[in-house]
């Protein structure tokens, strides 16, 4: 029998006096975190929450999140993480779709949580950054759960239609956490992990919180990412492991205080969420002297599926090799494996692959075929087995019958010294079907015209690939982790 919360119980027994969580001056030891989580479990139980019930969490990266997360798991409940920025109408969908009877929310989310709970017949528990003020004295004991019981229902971003809830089991999350801690990040009790990735997102949940708890590391939290704050916390708390998405690395690299920052304690940096532009990787490593290891995964795979392993050759621009317990292959539209070097859709099989989409058997059958999860991501594989993401299948631009991969266009744009952010998209075209366009945000104080940027890319890519239309924006739309959202990029009117 497995319950993800047993990792916290074991670590509290072995390292009870060590810091588990930091939020600026506030510190919780592992013994204190377990105590608060058990009492939180008792509070949830008093609201009628038991094994298999769903509990919504709408909290920022503050200690209340791990307290509520493990509190729910301790009593056998299933956690439904939610973005703190969701409005009442959106929260109502999550509660209704998952059937959650209780939502634990931060004070800033109180209105949305209360309104949504009221309209769905549920109950909202509003907490401060350190958790509820009036936790009961009773301490719940960990309820046994089966490996295949659902620990988390994690809603995907919903690029088409309503978000779908990926059911991640205790086995899914436990195995992926062990793989991350033991073979990828190689963390221990002396490590300090930066907790700036949202804990409601699978990257931050598994690679940040769950990995730290398993290893007895300290997780130092930032409620909302800011490049300057990240630089400050790394130096202040002597952070050894930084995990982030490419825009976070770019924000630190381009910050005015970067020359004053002390990042000497960093021993490894992890990048995921979207493809890391090689120019940003090179610049960050040159500026701060810390190697970035890039990996790949999805909500549906708990998340890590492949990685540039620390004990293998690192190949910048690739997503490395499949991780322990996971298999990858590349397939065509008919599900057949493609030849080496050809582009195919990544299909994944293994211990991290979700149980299915909550309440959506048809969507599950479409996504998981003969045990293989079809990711929607296009990639190539070289002779040594290293995978390189080409792009999202749905983001592919087909210009006059030729395939144009947005990432290739963006990589060329990032090579221009003035470019801070770039997103290439397909624009409707009467004759060609689609034309290549690109939105660009410039670095602070930098200057470049769209014509200059277009010529820069034209010199680097084939004639059918370079963007005929480039426009400048103050910043590009981003998701909750800071990942640039191509689907929300729109060209200005002619």
Order of alpha helices (4+ residues) and beta strands (2+ residues): alpha-beta-beta-alpha-beta-alpha-beta-alpha-beta-alpha-beta-beta-beta-alpha-beta-alpha-beta-alpha-beta-alpha-beta-alpha-beta-beta-beta-beta-beta-beta-alpha-beta-beta-beta-beta-beta-alpha-beta-beta-alpha-beta
